[in-house]
Amino acid sequence: MAELETISSISEPAIQRIVDITKNSRANVKTTLIEDAEPLLQCIRAGVEFIEIYASDSIQVSPELLELCAQRGIPVRLVESTVVNQVFKGERKPKTFGVARVPRPAKLRDIPERGGDIVVLDGVKIVGNIGAIVRSSLALGASGIILVDSDLAGIADRRLLRASRGYIFSLPVVLSTRESAISFVRERGIPLVVFDADGDVELKSLGKADEQLALLFGSEKGGPSDVFGEASSATVSIPMLSSTESLNVSVSVGIALHERSERNFAARR
């Protein structure tokens, strides 16, 4: 493979574009920054369109990443480590990063076509939890995720990209209002199952249901909102020792999807 060109000045237009992307005040987000080799690989495989990928000259670039970039025609350049430090001053400094065009936002209608259950997160705002749920949902056969009251402006948020390890574009993740989410599952005839500490239905019973479900999880502090509770077909609790107040929401989603995995794997085949 040919030797990579090295960028040595922060005034280089490509570097200035990265500086602009890192600014939180951008109003119209058309491009985003994806950091680290694993998320870059995953996003490329998911079909995300990259403008260019960069690596600090202080590391050996992943051969797998270089090969995939060559296959997809994605330019790769090195950046002097002093320039990397200037670009990411005051924050975590990735050794490998790329500028990508933000894909078309997924729509609610994109989700059920994939066949697996739908994960609905109501008031879950911690980005690390959402990222972990994205990975579990993809691994355990969910069709997609609906985010309600997440405080995210869009799913291309750099924090979410990092937390999901780049899997955020590998399944539909949709920002929605409570009203739109409820109307959607009602119109599609998808039962809404709400997870609650005082749920009426045992978790084990979920594995016996053959139909596609919408699995709703509230925040650890607030729980599910009343409007979802009123729209639910059933409430489900996860058994645990009484000395434990609650489970982390990402853990709860993983447990529920594992219970549903046999059905969801079959639906996705």
Backbone bond lengths (Angstrom), bond angles and torsions (degrees), N, CA, C in turn:
res aa  C-N    CA-C-N  psi(-1)  N-CA   C-N-CA  omega(-1)  CA-C   N-CA-C  phi
1 M - - - 1.468 - - 1.522 109.42 -
2 A 1.341 117.12 139.10 1.457 121.58 -176.99 1.519 111.53 -62.14
3 E 1.336 114.88 151.15 1.468 119.65 178.58 1.522 109.76 -63.73
4 L 1.323 116.18 140.08 1.457 120.51 -176.24 1.522 110.99 -82.87
5 E 1.326 115.39 141.03 1.467 121.20 174.28 1.524 109.57 -68.01
6 T 1.334 117.23 145.62 1.460 121.98 -179.41 1.522 110.84 -114.37
7 I 1.326 115.58 129.70 1.466 121.84 175.43 1.525 107.85 -88.16
8 S 1.324 115.89 128.23 1.471 119.62 -174.50 1.519 113.85 -118.93
9 S 1.346 117.35 2.05 1.467 119.73 -177.65 1.518 110.98 -133.82
10 I 1.323 115.75 139.08 1.461 120.21 178.20 1.528 111.67 -71.00
11 S 1.335 116.89 -15.03 1.465 120.34 179.27 1.527 112.39 -81.23
12 E 1.314 117.92 -6.28 1.459 121.58 175.91 1.539 109.00 -56.69
13 P 1.342 118.43 131.88 1.482 120.76 -177.15 1.525 114.38 -52.55
14 A 1.326 117.41 -38.89 1.472 119.73 179.75 1.521 111.06 -63.37
15 I 1.331 117.25 -37.09 1.458 121.50 179.75 1.527 110.34 -71.84
16 Q 1.306 116.90 -38.04 1.459 120.23 177.40 1.529 111.04 -64.31
17 R 1.327 116.09 -33.86 1.466 119.64 176.17 1.528 110.14 -63.85
18 I 1.326 116.45 -40.36 1.465 120.28 178.47 1.523 110.41 -65.44
19 V 1.328 116.80 -41.28 1.472 120.70 177.50 1.518 110.13 -58.35
20 D 1.342 116.53 -43.12 1.469 120.46 179.07 1.532 111.09 -62.97
21 I 1.338 116.96 -39.47 1.463 120.58 -178.66 1.523 111.15 -64.60
22 T 1.328 116.73 -34.28 1.469 119.66 -177.50 1.520 113.06 -74.80
23 K 1.332 117.19 -8.65 1.462 119.97 178.14 1.525 109.40 -76.61
24 N 1.319 117.60 129.80 1.466 122.31 -176.39 1.522 113.72 -74.62
25 S 1.331 117.00 -12.60 1.462 120.10 -172.39 1.522 113.48 -90.82
26 R 1.317 118.59 7.88 1.460 119.43 -178.00 1.526 110.89 -63.92
27 A 1.320 116.16 131.12 1.464 120.68 -176.91 1.528 111.76 -85.63
28 N 1.336 116.79 -44.26 1.464 121.05 -175.58 1.528 108.93 -112.76
29 V 1.314 117.48 100.01 1.457 121.26 -173.08 1.529 109.77 -90.97
30 K 1.330 115.57 105.17 1.461 121.10 177.33 1.519 111.94 -107.48
31 T 1.326 116.20 -21.44 1.458 121.10 177.68 1.516 109.44 -127.70
32 T 1.322 115.56 156.63 1.455 120.03 178.99 1.516 109.49 -141.06
33 L 1.314 115.72 165.15 1.458 122.23 179.98 1.520 108.58 -107.59
34 I 1.312 116.17 126.17 1.462 122.00 178.76 1.524 107.63 -113.94
35 E 1.328 115.83 127.85 1.460 121.02 -169.20 1.526 112.38 -115.30
36 D 1.331 115.42 142.90 1.458 126.04 175.00 1.531 111.80 83.04
37 A 1.335 114.51 151.79 1.460 120.72 -170.59 1.524 113.05 -64.02
38 E 1.340 117.97 -45.01 1.462 119.67 -177.15 1.526 112.62 -61.99
39 P 1.346 119.47 -50.21 1.471 119.12 176.27 1.531 112.84 -60.91
40 L 1.321 117.21 -35.79 1.464 119.55 177.76 1.520 110.51 -62.53
41 L 1.319 116.91 -46.25 1.460 120.66 179.10 1.526 111.14 -60.00
42 Q 1.337 115.95 -45.18 1.457 119.87 -177.83 1.524 111.42 -64.80
43 C 1.325 116.79 -41.58 1.471 120.03 -179.12 1.527 111.29 -67.73
44 I 1.322 117.51 -38.16 1.467 120.17 177.20 1.523 109.49 -62.73
45 R 1.339 116.64 -44.65 1.461 120.47 179.74 1.519 112.36 -64.75
46 A 1.337 116.08 -28.91 1.471 120.62 179.02 1.523 112.02 -79.19
47 G 1.325 116.99 -3.16 1.455 120.47 176.81 1.516 115.38 92.45
48 V 1.331 117.86 10.70 1.461 120.63 177.93 1.532 108.43 -66.19
49 E 1.328 116.65 137.30 1.459 122.06 -178.01 1.529 109.98 -87.75
50 F 1.321 116.41 119.82 1.461 121.64 -179.64 1.523 111.03 -101.68
51 I 1.323 114.91 140.51 1.454 121.20 174.22 1.525 109.72 -82.84
52 E 1.335 115.97 -45.38 1.464 120.92 178.76 1.529 108.63 -166.71
53 I 1.325 115.16 155.07 1.456 121.77 176.94 1.530 108.47 -122.58
54 Y 1.338 115.01 144.92 1.465 121.20 -174.28 1.526 109.50 -130.39
55 A 1.330 115.11 154.18 1.464 120.77 175.41 1.518 108.64 -142.85
56 S 1.316 115.33 143.41 1.467 119.78 175.98 1.523 109.14 -64.16
57 D 1.328 115.96 142.42 1.464 119.46 179.46 1.526 112.26 -73.16
58 S 1.341 116.36 0.55 1.464 120.16 -179.95 1.526 112.48 -89.81
59 I 1.334 117.95 -2.28 1.465 121.11 -178.21 1.521 111.18 -125.43
60 Q 1.321 114.74 165.97 1.456 121.09 170.03 1.525 107.17 -91.92
61 V 1.305 116.03 120.91 1.467 119.87 -176.70 1.526 109.61 -68.33
62 S 1.335 115.82 140.63 1.458 121.79 179.52 1.531 111.01 -54.91
63 P 1.329 118.64 120.73 1.463 120.56 177.61 1.531 112.52 -58.37
64 E 1.338 115.78 -36.61 1.470 119.72 178.59 1.520 111.01 -62.76
65 L 1.337 116.03 -41.17 1.457 120.17 179.15 1.529 110.58 -66.56
66 L 1.325 116.64 -43.57 1.466 120.20 179.38 1.528 111.07 -61.68
67 E 1.317 116.43 -41.48 1.464 120.05 -179.43 1.526 111.15 -65.47
68 L 1.337 116.17 -42.98 1.461 119.76 -179.81 1.531 110.96 -66.32
69 C 1.326 116.97 -39.34 1.465 120.45 177.30 1.530 110.90 -63.07
70 A 1.326 116.40 -40.36 1.465 120.02 178.27 1.520 110.51 -63.46
71 Q 1.337 116.72 -40.27 1.468 120.84 179.38 1.516 112.04 -64.88
72 R 1.335 116.48 -37.30 1.466 121.10 -175.92 1.535 112.85 -94.79
73 G 1.316 117.15 -0.49 1.469 120.21 178.99 1.517 113.76 70.87
74 I 1.333 116.76 33.43 1.468 121.16 -179.77 1.527 109.09 -95.69
75 P 1.330 118.54 122.71 1.469 120.29 179.70 1.525 111.47 -65.49
76 V 1.325 116.47 144.39 1.463 122.50 177.72 1.520 108.34 -130.70
77 R 1.323 115.84 132.23 1.470 120.56 175.13 1.525 110.04 -134.30
78 L 1.311 115.41 154.48 1.449 121.47 172.96 1.518 109.52 -88.67
79 V 1.328 115.86 155.80 1.464 122.05 176.77 1.524 107.47 -131.01
80 E 1.314 116.67 130.68 1.459 119.64 178.09 1.529 109.91 -56.35
81 S 1.322 116.46 139.56 1.460 120.98 -176.01 1.530 112.36 -59.79
82 T 1.326 117.20 -30.90 1.473 119.42 177.94 1.528 110.86 -66.31
83 V 1.326 116.66 -34.30 1.469 120.80 177.42 1.524 110.07 -71.23
84 V 1.341 117.16 -40.73 1.468 121.12 176.66 1.527 109.73 -57.56
85 N 1.326 116.82 -43.78 1.472 121.18 179.61 1.523 111.53 -62.55
86 Q 1.334 117.03 -36.11 1.468 120.70 178.96 1.527 111.13 -70.31
87 V 1.321 116.37 -39.21 1.468 120.55 -177.90 1.525 111.23 -67.02
88 F 1.337 116.08 -43.02 1.457 120.77 -173.86 1.522 112.20 -106.73
89 K 1.313 116.93 31.72 1.459 120.21 -178.82 1.530 109.93 -60.83
90 G 1.317 115.15 135.76 1.458 120.09 178.45 1.502 114.84 81.39
91 E 1.330 119.09 0.43 1.454 121.41 177.43 1.523 110.30 -141.09
92 R 1.311 115.08 175.76 1.463 120.57 179.26 1.522 110.02 -56.94
93 K 1.325 116.82 137.16 1.463 121.50 -175.20 1.532 110.23 -108.46
94 P 1.321 117.45 100.70 1.468 119.79 179.94 1.528 110.73 -70.13
95 K 1.314 116.39 148.29 1.459 121.02 177.49 1.524 112.35 -87.88
96 T 1.320 115.29 -23.83 1.467 121.61 177.64 1.515 107.72 -134.74
97 F 1.321 117.33 136.70 1.464 120.24 -178.32 1.524 109.44 -158.85
98 G 1.324 115.44 158.99 1.453 119.52 -178.51 1.510 112.20 -145.09
99 V 1.316 115.87 151.93 1.464 122.22 176.00 1.527 107.83 -99.34
100 A 1.326 115.54 124.57 1.463 120.92 -177.33 1.517 110.46 -127.30
101 R 1.319 115.24 151.38 1.463 119.95 172.99 1.524 108.82 -78.84
102 V 1.322 116.46 133.26 1.470 120.50 -178.38 1.528 108.77 -67.98
103 P 1.325 117.55 123.60 1.474 120.17 179.68 1.527 111.83 -63.45
104 R 1.317 115.68 161.64 1.464 121.20 175.31 1.513 108.94 -56.09
105 P 1.323 117.74 130.61 1.472 119.23 179.07 1.523 111.30 -59.56
106 A 1.311 116.28 137.28 1.468 120.76 177.84 1.524 109.96 -67.19
107 K 1.306 116.03 150.80 1.459 123.04 176.87 1.530 109.48 -109.23
108 L 1.329 115.83 159.47 1.460 119.79 178.17 1.526 111.43 -55.74
109 R 1.313 116.31 -37.52 1.465 119.51 -177.45 1.535 112.70 -67.02
110 D 1.337 117.50 -16.80 1.464 120.15 179.62 1.526 112.36 -74.55
111 I 1.342 117.24 -19.45 1.460 120.02 -169.07 1.530 114.32 -77.26
112 P 1.334 120.43 -55.31 1.474 119.47 -170.47 1.520 114.48 -66.31
113 E 1.323 117.86 -19.42 1.456 120.79 -178.68 1.523 112.10 -61.83
114 R 1.328 117.36 -21.22 1.463 121.22 -177.46 1.525 112.38 -82.10
115 G 1.345 117.42 -13.36 1.457 120.92 169.57 1.511 117.40 94.21
116 G 1.323 118.68 -29.58 1.458 120.51 -177.87 1.521 112.24 -80.62
117 D 1.316 115.97 176.83 1.456 120.87 178.17 1.523 111.49 -65.31
118 I 1.332 114.93 159.60 1.461 122.13 178.54 1.524 108.07 -107.32
119 V 1.328 116.45 130.60 1.459 121.60 176.33 1.524 108.30 -96.18
120 V 1.333 116.69 125.44 1.468 122.01 177.89 1.531 107.63 -113.92
121 L 1.319 116.86 123.72 1.467 122.01 179.52 1.520 108.51 -109.90
122 D 1.320 115.67 118.02 1.468 122.80 -174.57 1.530 110.02 -107.23
123 G 1.327 116.16 104.48 1.455 120.39 177.45 1.520 114.15 76.76
124 V 1.319 117.81 16.25 1.469 121.34 175.90 1.526 107.44 -82.70
125 K 1.319 116.84 115.97 1.457 121.07 -171.45 1.532 114.12 -115.42
126 I 1.331 117.73 -17.20 1.459 119.83 -178.73 1.528 108.83 -74.00
127 V 1.327 115.66 116.97 1.463 120.54 -172.62 1.524 111.70 -63.12
128 G 1.326 116.73 -34.93 1.462 119.16 178.28 1.514 112.28 -61.01
129 N 1.330 116.68 -38.94 1.466 120.66 177.05 1.524 111.20 -66.57
130 I 1.327 116.14 -43.56 1.465 119.33 -179.67 1.523 110.04 -62.48
131 G 1.329 117.08 -42.74 1.458 120.52 178.98 1.513 112.34 -61.23
132 A 1.334 116.88 -43.01 1.464 120.78 178.09 1.522 110.92 -64.17
133 I 1.330 117.09 -37.39 1.467 121.48 179.33 1.527 110.59 -67.56
134 V 1.318 117.39 -36.99 1.466 120.57 176.41 1.530 110.00 -58.44
135 R 1.312 116.43 -46.76 1.465 120.32 -178.15 1.529 111.43 -65.51
136 S 1.332 117.08 -43.81 1.462 120.46 178.98 1.527 111.22 -64.82
137 S 1.326 116.20 -40.67 1.468 120.68 -178.97 1.520 111.19 -62.67
138 L 1.316 116.31 -42.65 1.460 120.38 178.67 1.527 110.68 -66.26
139 A 1.331 116.58 -44.16 1.459 120.98 -176.54 1.521 112.95 -67.90
140 L 1.346 117.14 -31.00 1.460 120.85 -172.69 1.527 113.33 -106.79
141 G 1.338 116.78 16.32 1.455 120.59 166.79 1.506 117.79 89.82
142 A 1.340 119.15 11.30 1.471 119.89 176.88 1.524 109.90 -67.79
143 S 1.328 115.42 151.67 1.464 120.61 179.99 1.519 112.85 -78.61
144 G 1.317 116.50 -30.80 1.449 119.90 -176.69 1.509 110.40 173.26
145 I 1.323 115.04 -178.79 1.460 122.00 -174.99 1.517 109.31 -131.78
146 I 1.330 115.88 136.50 1.462 121.82 173.09 1.528 107.27 -109.83
147 L 1.325 116.72 122.58 1.465 121.97 179.72 1.518 109.22 -103.26
148 V 1.320 116.59 121.12 1.460 123.07 179.13 1.523 108.42 -116.80
149 D 1.326 116.74 128.62 1.461 121.56 176.93 1.529 111.23 54.66
150 S 1.340 115.68 49.98 1.467 121.00 -177.23 1.526 112.99 -93.55
151 D 1.334 117.13 -11.76 1.466 123.47 -174.62 1.526 112.76 69.73
152 L 1.328 118.55 10.84 1.462 121.59 176.76 1.531 109.29 -91.41
153 A 1.328 115.56 138.56 1.465 119.90 176.53 1.518 110.71 -81.08
154 G 1.316 117.05 -23.46 1.458 122.35 -179.76 1.515 109.31 -173.12
155 I 1.322 117.30 164.00 1.458 119.23 -176.73 1.522 112.27 -80.75
156 A 1.333 118.32 -7.13 1.460 120.63 177.47 1.524 111.58 -84.22
157 D 1.307 117.55 12.02 1.457 122.50 176.42 1.536 109.60 -54.42
158 R 1.328 117.19 129.73 1.473 120.80 -176.44 1.524 111.97 -58.96
159 R 1.316 117.65 -35.65 1.470 120.30 179.61 1.521 110.94 -65.03
160 L 1.332 115.78 -40.07 1.456 120.24 -179.56 1.527 110.85 -71.14
161 L 1.314 116.41 -36.32 1.458 120.10 176.19 1.524 110.80 -60.27
162 R 1.337 115.47 -42.64 1.469 119.38 178.99 1.525 110.57 -68.14
163 A 1.344 116.93 -45.98 1.464 120.90 -175.40 1.530 111.96 -65.13
164 S 1.323 117.10 -32.53 1.467 120.66 -179.32 1.521 112.08 -88.22
165 R 1.327 116.33 -1.01 1.473 122.31 -177.33 1.526 111.03 57.47
166 G 1.328 116.48 31.66 1.452 121.43 175.71 1.516 115.14 87.71
167 Y 1.340 118.39 1.50 1.461 121.28 -177.17 1.527 112.70 -82.94
168 I 1.311 118.13 -1.62 1.462 121.90 -174.05 1.534 112.42 -60.98
169 F 1.339 117.29 -25.55 1.461 120.46 -179.59 1.530 112.58 -98.03
170 S 1.332 117.10 7.26 1.459 120.23 -176.76 1.522 113.57 -93.02
171 L 1.316 117.84 -6.16 1.464 122.85 173.15 1.527 107.53 -151.84
172 P 1.342 118.15 157.57 1.467 119.20 -178.31 1.530 111.79 -65.87
173 V 1.318 116.07 125.69 1.462 122.80 173.72 1.527 106.31 -125.08
174 V 1.333 116.51 118.42 1.460 121.80 -168.84 1.525 110.56 -121.69
175 L 1.332 116.13 132.05 1.459 121.33 171.62 1.523 108.19 -84.37
176 S 1.331 117.18 132.79 1.464 120.12 -174.79 1.520 110.89 -148.24
177 T 1.331 115.41 162.94 1.465 121.02 169.04 1.523 108.35 -87.80
178 R 1.303 116.65 164.54 1.466 120.44 177.05 1.533 110.48 -61.91
179 E 1.320 115.11 -43.19 1.470 119.57 -177.24 1.526 111.30 -62.92
180 S 1.330 116.58 -43.43 1.468 120.09 -179.23 1.521 111.06 -66.75
181 A 1.330 116.43 -38.95 1.465 119.98 -179.71 1.530 110.34 -64.72
182 I 1.330 116.62 -43.24 1.468 120.43 179.97 1.525 110.49 -65.95
183 S 1.315 117.21 -44.60 1.469 120.34 178.77 1.525 110.83 -60.32
184 F 1.307 116.11 -39.64 1.462 120.86 -178.45 1.523 112.15 -62.62
185 V 1.336 117.12 -50.40 1.469 118.43 -177.18 1.533 110.60 -69.64
186 R 1.332 116.79 -31.67 1.476 119.10 177.31 1.526 111.09 -66.45
187 E 1.325 116.65 -45.71 1.464 120.98 -179.32 1.519 111.52 -62.15
188 R 1.315 116.27 -34.60 1.464 121.14 -179.58 1.524 112.52 -85.75
189 G 1.328 117.27 -6.99 1.448 120.52 -179.08 1.520 113.52 68.74
190 I 1.342 116.43 30.86 1.463 121.59 -179.06 1.527 108.72 -95.88
191 P 1.326 119.39 118.16 1.467 120.66 179.29 1.530 111.58 -60.71
192 L 1.324 115.52 136.27 1.462 121.87 178.16 1.522 108.45 -98.69
193 V 1.319 116.26 119.99 1.465 122.32 -178.88 1.526 107.72 -112.58
194 V 1.314 116.73 121.28 1.460 122.19 -176.84 1.518 110.28 -101.46
195 F 1.318 115.94 129.00 1.470 120.44 177.02 1.520 109.21 -88.69
196 D 1.329 114.48 126.54 1.454 120.93 -175.67 1.528 108.41 -148.10
197 A 1.317 116.08 146.96 1.467 120.13 -179.00 1.524 111.99 -58.83
198 D 1.340 116.88 -29.02 1.470 121.19 -178.95 1.528 111.66 -106.95
199 G 1.319 116.49 30.91 1.465 120.60 -177.09 1.519 113.03 -61.41
200 D 1.339 115.69 152.59 1.463 121.90 -176.13 1.528 113.21 -86.62
201 V 1.330 117.01 -21.78 1.466 121.22 -172.74 1.523 109.86 -108.94
202 E 1.326 116.75 140.93 1.456 120.74 178.08 1.529 110.62 -74.48
203 L 1.306 115.60 144.51 1.461 121.09 -179.46 1.522 111.85 -56.65
204 K 1.322 117.43 -39.87 1.464 121.42 -176.65 1.523 112.53 -58.09
205 S 1.324 116.18 -29.52 1.463 119.25 -177.29 1.528 112.10 -67.79
206 L 1.320 117.26 -21.53 1.466 119.65 -179.77 1.519 112.16 -63.21
207 G 1.328 115.35 -35.15 1.455 118.96 -178.43 1.516 113.44 -64.99
208 K 1.321 117.71 -17.66 1.464 121.62 -178.32 1.533 112.77 -89.20
209 A 1.329 117.00 -12.72 1.474 120.03 -178.30 1.525 109.84 -81.72
210 D 1.332 116.46 123.64 1.462 120.79 -177.12 1.523 113.49 -85.10
211 E 1.331 117.80 -17.75 1.453 119.93 -174.72 1.528 111.76 -83.70
212 Q 1.324 114.71 161.03 1.459 121.05 175.67 1.524 109.37 -68.57
213 L 1.323 117.51 134.83 1.456 122.85 -179.07 1.530 110.60 -120.51
214 A 1.324 115.02 155.34 1.463 122.03 167.90 1.522 106.39 -104.39
215 L 1.312 117.12 115.14 1.465 122.93 -175.80 1.518 108.81 -100.27
216 L 1.330 117.00 114.65 1.453 120.84 -174.11 1.530 111.50 -104.99
217 F 1.326 114.63 132.68 1.457 121.94 178.93 1.527 108.90 -127.86
218 G 1.324 116.73 129.39 1.453 121.20 175.72 1.517 110.88 -91.38
219 S 1.311 116.20 179.61 1.455 120.48 176.92 1.522 109.59 -71.21
220 E 1.329 116.40 159.47 1.465 120.32 -178.83 1.527 111.52 -63.81
221 K 1.313 116.80 -35.03 1.466 120.09 -178.23 1.521 112.06 -83.01
222 G 1.316 116.59 -47.40 1.462 119.97 -173.50 1.503 115.55 -91.34
223 G 1.339 117.11 -23.13 1.451 119.79 -176.42 1.528 111.38 69.28
224 P 1.322 118.32 -172.14 1.467 120.67 -179.95 1.525 111.25 -70.80
225 S 1.307 116.89 145.39 1.464 120.81 178.96 1.525 110.38 -74.48
226 D 1.321 115.71 157.80 1.467 121.29 -176.19 1.525 112.57 -60.06
227 V 1.338 116.61 -36.83 1.461 119.20 -176.26 1.524 111.20 -64.78
228 F 1.310 117.71 -34.47 1.469 120.04 175.50 1.520 110.73 -73.92
229 G 1.323 116.46 -37.85 1.461 119.64 177.81 1.518 111.61 -59.41
230 E 1.326 116.52 -40.15 1.463 121.07 -179.48 1.526 111.86 -70.18
231 A 1.334 116.21 -27.11 1.463 120.10 -177.84 1.520 113.02 -91.67
232 S 1.323 117.67 -2.44 1.461 120.49 -172.37 1.521 112.79 -78.66
233 S 1.337 114.85 152.71 1.465 121.57 173.59 1.513 110.71 -86.94
234 A 1.340 115.96 -26.78 1.463 120.73 -179.07 1.515 109.05 -162.85
235 T 1.331 116.01 158.34 1.458 121.29 172.36 1.521 107.97 -116.64
236 V 1.316 115.73 138.25 1.458 121.61 -174.06 1.517 109.67 -124.74
237 S 1.323 116.31 139.56 1.458 120.47 175.81 1.527 109.96 -116.98
238 I 1.315 114.78 149.66 1.464 120.80 176.17 1.524 107.30 -98.45
239 P 1.324 118.78 121.25 1.469 119.91 -177.28 1.528 111.65 -66.03
240 M 1.334 115.59 136.84 1.458 120.81 176.95 1.521 108.57 -159.20
241 L 1.313 116.91 165.34 1.454 121.51 -179.69 1.522 109.99 -63.34
242 S 1.311 116.62 142.51 1.461 121.36 -175.76 1.522 112.86 -65.09
243 S 1.332 117.16 -18.54 1.465 120.04 179.96 1.525 112.53 -74.97
244 T 1.331 116.26 -10.76 1.466 121.26 179.48 1.519 108.93 -99.14
245 E 1.328 116.12 123.89 1.466 119.89 -176.00 1.520 111.92 -68.89
246 S 1.343 116.72 -47.39 1.463 120.13 -178.46 1.518 109.58 -163.42
247 L 1.328 115.36 164.39 1.459 121.64 175.15 1.513 109.40 -98.54
248 N 1.325 116.27 151.98 1.455 120.15 170.93 1.523 108.61 -57.86
249 V 1.325 117.56 140.14 1.463 120.53 -174.07 1.523 111.71 -61.61
250 S 1.333 118.00 -35.35 1.467 119.17 179.31 1.528 111.01 -67.80
251 V 1.332 116.68 -33.04 1.464 120.65 175.90 1.530 109.78 -67.68
252 S 1.329 116.74 -43.25 1.469 121.20 179.44 1.525 111.04 -59.96
253 V 1.324 116.60 -43.75 1.469 119.86 178.99 1.524 109.89 -62.63
254 G 1.327 116.89 -43.34 1.461 120.11 179.66 1.519 112.41 -60.99
255 I 1.335 116.50 -42.26 1.472 120.66 179.02 1.532 110.38 -63.10
256 A 1.335 115.82 -46.28 1.464 119.75 -178.37 1.533 111.71 -64.19
257 L 1.318 116.75 -43.88 1.460 119.56 -178.97 1.531 111.62 -69.37
258 H 1.317 116.67 -31.00 1.463 118.38 175.39 1.526 110.00 -65.23
259 E 1.308 116.17 -38.90 1.476 120.01 177.30 1.525 110.66 -63.77
260 R 1.314 116.78 -29.98 1.470 122.39 -177.72 1.531 112.86 -97.91
261 S 1.317 117.61 1.01 1.467 120.75 -169.18 1.527 113.25 -63.04
262 E 1.335 118.43 -40.75 1.461 119.75 -179.17 1.524 110.88 -59.47
263 R 1.336 116.10 -44.38 1.461 120.20 178.52 1.530 110.56 -66.43
264 N 1.329 117.55 -43.94 1.465 120.80 -176.13 1.518 111.61 -70.54
265 F 1.323 118.81 -36.48 1.455 120.50 177.08 1.529 110.04 -62.88
266 A 1.332 115.76 -41.84 1.467 119.86 179.51 1.527 111.05 -64.03
267 A 1.344 116.19 -38.66 1.471 120.36 -179.77 1.514 112.72 -68.24
268 R 1.333 116.79 -27.83 1.459 120.69 -177.27 1.530 113.11 -88.39
269 R 1.326 117.33 -11.74 1.468 118.98 -178.32 1.523 111.64 -70.67
